[in-house]
Amino acid sequence: MLTQKFTLTAIAATLAMSFTAPAVSAQEVIKVTVMSGYTDRTAWVHNLKEFFMPEVNKRLAETGNYTLKYTEAFGTVVKPRGEFDALSNGVGTLGLIVTAFHADKVPLSSVSYVTPFVSTDLGLTSEVNDALTHSIPEMKAGWEKFNLEFLGHMGTIKSYAVLSKDPIDSLDDFEGIKVSGAGLNLRWLEGLGATGVPSVLPKFYQEVNSGVSDALVGWGDVVGAFKLCEAAPHFLSAEMGAVSNFTVVANKRWFDKQPEEVQVALREVTKEYSHLMAEVTTAGDAKGREACVTQGGTVTELSADQRQIWADTLPNIAQEWAQAADANGLPGTQVLEAYMEKMREAGQPIARQWDRE
C-alpha cells in the first residue's frame, strides 16, 4: 500500500512538473542555397565550403537556437557572371559575386579595379572597401537596389600578373599581342600597344592554347587550379596591385526575414572569411610562381622604373570612372578620394595619385 501511494505521488509530481516547467524550444533549421559559378577546386569556393559554412553553424550552436541546412550550388546552377541575377531573384540564398563582372550595376564597388599600382595588401584592400561601403550610403544602397544584402568584400588577387606564351621582359614586348582578361583589368593594358580580349577565368587556358590570345591577366593563386602555366608559362610580375574582386551577398528578402542572431553570425564570419582568403591568396601567389618554373616557364620581375613607366603611361582610368559615376548621380569622386586617402594613411607604395591629377 505504501508503494502504491508513493508511485501515485510520483506520477502526480511528474504531471505537475510537465505543466509548470518551461518548454524546451526546438532548434530551428533554416534552409540555405549557397551559390557560385565556380567549383570548389577554386580556393575561394573551397574555403567558403570548408570554413565559412561550418563556422556560421558553429557560432549558432553557441545558443542552439538555429542551424543552417546548406544546399551547395557550386559550378552547377549558374556559370560565372550568372550569380548576380540568381541571387537577386532568389534562385540562390547566399553566395559570391565577382564585382568586376557587374560594374554597370554596382559601379562604386569597383574602385580597386580602377586604381592599379596602389597597393598589394589584399587584406587592407578588402577592409577599405568594406569601410567605404558602410560609410557611404550609396555604396550599400547600390546592392539593395537589386535585392542583395551586402555582407562584405573579399579578395583573391594579391597582385595581378601577366602570363604569356612568349617571355615578356619589358613593356615593349606588349606591342601587338592579344591579352585575355576579366573586363575592367584590361584597361590596365591601355597605352602598351596590346589588345584586350574580354573573357572569364575558366576560358583563359583554352584561349591562349588555341591562339585566340597570346597572354592573360591572371594571378599566382589560380595558376595551379587552372593549369595556366601549361598554356602561358612565362609569369611577369609587375606589382600591379591587389583588388577586392568578390562580394559576399545574400538575397535581401531572405536575409531580412532571418533572426538577428543569424544575421550577425553571417556578417561576422564574412569578415573572418575575408581575412582567411587574404592569407590563403598571399601564400598561393608564391606557389603559383613556383609552379610556372617547375613546368619549365620563367618568372620575371618588372623593374621599379618600368613599373612606374607603366603606371604613368595609363590614362587616368580612376578619374574617368569617378566622373562617369558622378554624371549618373553617384558619389564617384567621393569614393575615389576616400579610397586613396585611406591608402595614403596606410603608407602604401602608390605609383600614381589617381585622385590628385
C-alpha positions as CSV (number, residue, x, y, z in Angstrom):
1,M,0.0,0.0,0.0
2,L,2.9,2.3,0.8
3,T,4.5,1.5,-2.5
4,Q,1.3,2.3,-4.4
5,K,0.9,5.6,-2.6
6,F,4.5,6.5,-3.4
7,T,4.0,5.7,-7.1
8,L,0.8,7.7,-7.3
9,T,2.6,10.6,-5.6
10,A,5.5,10.4,-8.0
11,I,3.2,10.4,-11.1
12,A,1.3,13.4,-9.8
13,A,4.5,15.3,-9.2
14,T,5.8,14.4,-12.7
15,L,2.5,15.6,-14.2
16,A,2.7,18.9,-12.2
17,M,6.2,19.5,-13.4
18,S,5.1,18.9,-17.1
19,F,2.6,21.8,-16.7
20,T,4.9,24.2,-14.8
21,A,8.4,23.7,-16.3
22,P,9.3,25.9,-19.2
23,A,9.1,24.2,-22.6
24,V,12.4,23.4,-24.3
25,S,12.3,25.1,-27.7
26,A,13.4,23.0,-30.7
27,Q,16.3,24.2,-32.8
28,E,15.1,25.9,-35.9
29,V,16.5,24.6,-39.2
30,I,17.0,27.3,-41.9
31,K,17.5,26.2,-45.5
32,V,20.2,28.0,-47.4
33,T,21.3,27.5,-51.0
34,V,24.9,28.7,-51.3
35,M,26.0,29.7,-54.8
36,S,29.0,30.3,-57.0
37,G,29.5,29.8,-60.7
38,Y,32.9,28.4,-59.8
39,T,33.6,24.9,-58.5
40,D,35.2,24.1,-55.2
41,R,38.6,23.5,-56.9
42,T,39.0,27.2,-56.6
43,A,40.4,28.5,-53.3
44,W,37.5,30.9,-52.7
45,V,34.8,28.3,-53.1
46,H,36.8,25.6,-51.2
47,N,37.2,27.9,-48.2
48,L,33.6,29.1,-48.5
49,K,32.6,25.4,-48.1
50,E,35.2,24.3,-45.6
51,F,35.4,27.4,-43.4
52,F,32.6,29.8,-43.9
53,M,29.6,27.4,-43.9
54,P,30.6,25.3,-40.9
55,E,31.8,28.3,-39.0
56,V,28.4,30.1,-39.2
57,N,26.8,27.0,-37.7
58,K,29.5,26.8,-35.1
59,R,28.6,30.3,-34.0
60,L,24.9,29.5,-34.0
61,A,25.5,26.3,-31.9
62,E,26.6,28.5,-29.0
63,T,22.9,29.3,-28.3
64,G,21.4,26.3,-30.1
65,N,18.5,28.3,-31.4
66,Y,19.2,27.9,-35.1
67,T,21.2,25.9,-37.6
68,L,21.6,26.4,-41.3
69,K,21.0,23.5,-43.6
70,Y,23.0,24.1,-46.8
71,T,22.4,23.1,-50.4
72,E,25.6,23.6,-52.4
73,A,25.3,25.1,-55.9
74,F,28.9,25.4,-56.9
75,G,29.6,25.4,-60.7
76,T,26.2,23.8,-61.4
77,V,23.2,26.1,-61.3
78,V,24.9,29.1,-62.9
79,K,28.1,29.9,-64.7
80,P,30.5,32.7,-63.6
81,R,28.6,36.0,-64.1
82,G,25.3,34.4,-63.5
83,E,25.4,34.6,-59.7
84,F,24.2,38.2,-59.5
85,D,20.8,37.6,-61.2
86,A,20.3,34.2,-59.5
87,L,20.9,35.6,-56.0
88,S,18.9,38.7,-56.7
89,N,15.9,36.6,-57.9
90,G,16.1,34.2,-55.1
91,V,17.3,31.1,-57.0
92,G,20.2,31.2,-54.6
93,T,20.2,32.4,-51.0
94,L,23.8,33.3,-50.2
95,G,26.9,33.4,-52.4
96,L,29.8,35.1,-54.1
97,I,29.7,37.7,-56.8
98,V,32.6,38.9,-58.9
99,T,32.3,42.6,-58.6
100,A,34.1,43.4,-61.9
101,F,31.5,41.5,-63.9
102,H,28.8,43.9,-62.8
103,A,30.4,47.3,-62.9
104,D,27.3,48.5,-64.8
105,K,25.1,47.6,-61.8
106,V,27.2,48.3,-58.8
107,P,29.9,50.6,-60.1
108,L,31.0,52.1,-56.8
109,S,32.3,48.7,-55.6
110,S,34.8,48.6,-58.4
111,V,37.1,51.3,-57.0
112,S,40.1,49.0,-56.5
113,Y,39.8,47.9,-60.2
114,V,40.4,51.5,-61.4
115,T,43.3,52.2,-59.1
116,P,46.2,50.0,-60.2
117,F,49.7,50.3,-58.8
118,V,48.4,51.5,-55.4
119,S,48.6,48.5,-53.0
120,T,49.4,44.8,-52.9
121,D,48.0,44.4,-49.4
122,L,44.9,42.3,-50.2
123,G,43.6,42.3,-46.6
124,L,43.8,46.1,-46.5
125,T,42.1,46.5,-49.9
126,S,39.1,44.5,-48.7
127,E,38.9,46.3,-45.4
128,V,39.0,49.7,-47.0
129,N,36.2,48.7,-49.5
130,D,34.1,47.5,-46.5
131,A,34.7,50.7,-44.6
132,L,33.6,52.8,-47.6
133,T,30.5,50.6,-48.2
134,H,29.4,51.2,-44.6
135,S,30.2,54.9,-44.5
136,I,29.0,56.0,-47.9
137,P,25.2,55.1,-48.1
138,E,25.1,55.0,-51.9
139,M,27.5,52.1,-52.0
140,K,25.4,49.8,-49.9
141,A,22.2,51.1,-51.5
142,G,23.6,50.0,-54.9
143,W,23.3,46.4,-53.8
144,E,20.0,46.8,-52.1
145,K,18.5,48.2,-55.3
146,F,18.9,44.6,-56.8
147,N,17.5,42.9,-53.7
148,L,21.0,41.9,-52.5
149,E,22.3,42.3,-48.9
150,F,25.9,43.3,-48.8
151,L,27.8,41.2,-46.2
152,G,31.4,42.0,-47.1
153,H,34.2,42.3,-49.7
154,M,36.7,39.5,-50.2
155,G,39.7,39.4,-52.4
156,T,41.6,36.6,-54.2
157,I,44.1,38.7,-56.1
158,K,47.2,39.9,-54.2
159,S,48.5,41.4,-57.4
160,Y,47.7,40.9,-61.0
161,A,50.3,39.5,-63.2
162,V,50.6,38.7,-67.0
163,L,51.2,35.1,-68.1
164,S,52.2,34.7,-71.7
165,K,53.2,32.2,-74.3
166,D,56.4,34.0,-75.0
167,P,58.5,35.8,-72.4
168,I,57.7,39.5,-71.7
169,D,60.9,41.1,-70.4
170,S,59.9,44.8,-70.9
171,L,57.0,46.9,-71.7
172,D,57.9,47.0,-75.4
173,D,57.0,43.3,-75.6
174,F,53.3,44.1,-75.1
175,E,53.2,45.8,-78.6
176,G,50.8,43.9,-80.8
177,I,49.9,41.0,-78.5
178,K,46.3,39.9,-77.5
179,V,45.6,39.5,-73.8
180,S,42.7,37.8,-72.1
181,G,41.3,39.5,-69.1
182,A,38.1,39.8,-67.0
183,G,36.9,43.2,-68.1
184,L,38.0,46.2,-66.0
185,N,41.5,45.0,-65.6
186,L,42.0,45.1,-69.4
187,R,42.1,48.9,-69.0
188,W,45.4,48.4,-67.2
189,L,47.0,47.5,-70.5
190,E,46.0,50.7,-72.3
191,G,49.0,52.6,-73.7
192,L,51.1,49.5,-74.0
193,G,50.0,48.6,-77.5
194,A,48.3,45.3,-76.5
195,T,44.7,44.3,-77.4
196,G,42.4,43.2,-74.6
197,V,40.2,40.1,-75.1
198,P,37.3,40.2,-72.6
199,S,36.8,36.8,-71.0
200,V,36.4,34.8,-67.8
201,L,39.0,32.8,-65.9
202,P,37.8,29.3,-66.9
203,K,38.3,30.2,-70.5
204,F,41.8,31.7,-70.2
205,Y,43.6,28.4,-70.7
206,Q,41.8,27.5,-73.9
207,E,42.0,30.9,-75.4
208,V,45.8,31.1,-75.0
209,N,46.3,27.5,-76.0
210,S,44.2,27.9,-79.2
211,G,45.7,31.2,-80.2
212,V,42.7,33.4,-79.5
213,S,45.1,35.4,-77.3
214,D,48.8,35.4,-76.6
215,A,48.7,36.1,-72.9
216,L,46.3,36.6,-70.0
217,V,45.9,38.8,-66.9
218,G,46.0,36.4,-64.0
219,W,47.4,35.9,-60.6
220,G,49.5,33.4,-58.8
221,D,46.9,31.7,-56.6
222,V,44.9,30.3,-59.6
223,V,47.9,29.1,-61.7
224,G,47.7,25.6,-60.3
225,A,44.0,25.2,-60.2
226,F,43.5,26.2,-63.8
227,K,46.9,24.9,-65.1
228,L,47.6,28.3,-66.6
229,C,51.3,27.8,-66.9
230,E,50.8,24.9,-69.3
231,A,49.4,27.4,-71.8
232,A,51.2,30.5,-70.7
233,P,54.4,29.5,-68.9
234,H,56.0,33.0,-68.6
235,F,54.9,34.9,-65.5
236,L,55.5,38.7,-65.4
237,S,55.2,40.2,-62.0
238,A,54.8,44.0,-62.0
239,E,53.2,44.6,-58.6
240,M,50.2,45.8,-60.5
241,G,48.1,45.8,-57.3
242,A,45.5,43.9,-55.3
243,V,41.8,44.1,-56.0
244,S,38.8,43.3,-53.8
245,N,37.2,41.2,-56.6
246,F,34.5,39.3,-54.7
247,T,31.5,40.4,-52.7
248,V,29.7,38.1,-50.3
249,V,25.9,38.8,-50.5
250,A,22.6,37.3,-49.5
251,N,19.2,37.5,-51.1
252,K,17.9,40.6,-49.3
253,R,14.2,39.4,-48.9
254,W,15.5,36.2,-47.3
255,F,18.1,38.0,-45.1
256,D,15.6,40.5,-43.8
257,K,13.4,37.6,-42.5
258,Q,16.2,36.0,-40.6
259,P,16.6,36.4,-36.8
260,E,19.2,38.9,-35.7
261,E,21.4,36.2,-34.3
262,V,21.7,34.6,-37.8
263,Q,22.3,38.0,-39.5
264,V,25.1,38.8,-37.0
265,A,26.7,35.4,-37.5
266,L,26.7,35.8,-41.2
267,R,28.3,39.2,-41.1
268,E,30.9,38.3,-38.5
269,V,32.0,35.1,-40.3
270,T,32.2,37.0,-43.6
271,K,34.9,39.2,-42.1
272,E,36.8,36.2,-40.9
273,Y,36.4,34.5,-44.3
274,S,37.8,37.6,-46.0
275,H,40.9,37.6,-43.7
276,L,41.4,33.9,-44.3
277,M,41.3,34.4,-48.0
278,A,43.9,37.2,-47.9
279,E,46.2,34.8,-46.1
280,V,45.5,31.9,-48.4
281,T,45.9,34.1,-51.5
282,T,49.2,35.5,-50.4
283,A,50.6,32.0,-49.8
284,G,49.1,30.8,-53.1
285,D,50.7,33.6,-55.0
286,A,54.2,32.3,-54.2
287,K,53.2,28.8,-55.0
288,G,51.8,29.8,-58.4
289,R,55.1,31.4,-59.4
290,E,57.0,28.3,-58.3
291,A,54.6,26.2,-60.4
292,C,55.4,28.1,-63.6
293,V,59.1,27.5,-63.0
294,T,58.6,23.8,-62.2
295,Q,56.7,23.4,-65.5
296,G,59.6,24.9,-67.5
297,G,58.5,28.5,-67.5
298,T,60.0,31.7,-66.2
299,V,59.2,34.4,-63.6
300,T,60.3,37.9,-64.5
301,E,60.1,40.8,-62.0
302,L,59.5,44.1,-63.8
303,S,61.9,46.8,-62.5
304,A,60.6,49.6,-60.3
305,D,61.4,52.1,-63.2
306,Q,59.4,50.0,-65.7
307,R,56.5,49.7,-63.2
308,Q,56.5,53.5,-62.8
309,I,56.5,54.0,-66.5
310,W,53.6,51.6,-66.9
311,A,51.6,53.5,-64.3
312,D,52.4,56.8,-65.9
313,T,51.5,55.5,-69.3
314,L,47.9,54.7,-68.4
315,P,45.1,57.2,-68.9
316,N,43.6,58.3,-65.7
317,I,41.1,55.5,-65.6
318,A,40.2,56.3,-62.0
319,Q,39.2,59.9,-62.8
320,E,37.2,58.7,-65.8
321,W,35.4,56.1,-63.6
322,A,34.7,58.7,-60.9
323,Q,33.4,61.3,-63.3
324,A,31.1,58.8,-65.1
325,A,29.7,57.8,-61.7
326,D,29.2,61.5,-60.8
327,A,27.4,62.1,-64.0
328,N,25.0,59.3,-63.1
329,G,24.2,60.8,-59.7
330,L,26.6,58.6,-57.7
331,P,29.4,59.9,-55.5
332,G,32.3,58.5,-57.6
333,T,34.7,61.3,-56.8
334,Q,34.0,60.9,-53.1
335,V,34.6,57.2,-53.2
336,L,37.9,57.6,-55.1
337,E,39.2,60.3,-52.8
338,A,38.2,58.3,-49.7
339,Y,39.9,55.2,-51.0
340,M,43.1,56.9,-52.0
341,E,43.3,58.8,-48.7
342,K,42.9,55.6,-46.7
343,M,45.7,54.0,-48.8
344,R,48.0,57.0,-48.2
345,E,47.2,56.8,-44.5
346,A,48.3,53.1,-44.6
347,G,51.6,54.0,-46.2
348,Q,51.1,52.0,-49.4
349,P,53.6,52.1,-52.3
350,I,51.4,54.3,-54.5
351,A,52.8,54.8,-58.0
352,R,50.0,57.1,-59.2
353,Q,48.0,59.6,-57.2
354,W,44.9,58.9,-59.2
355,D,42.6,61.4,-57.3
356,R,45.0,64.3,-57.4
357,E,45.7,64.8,-61.1
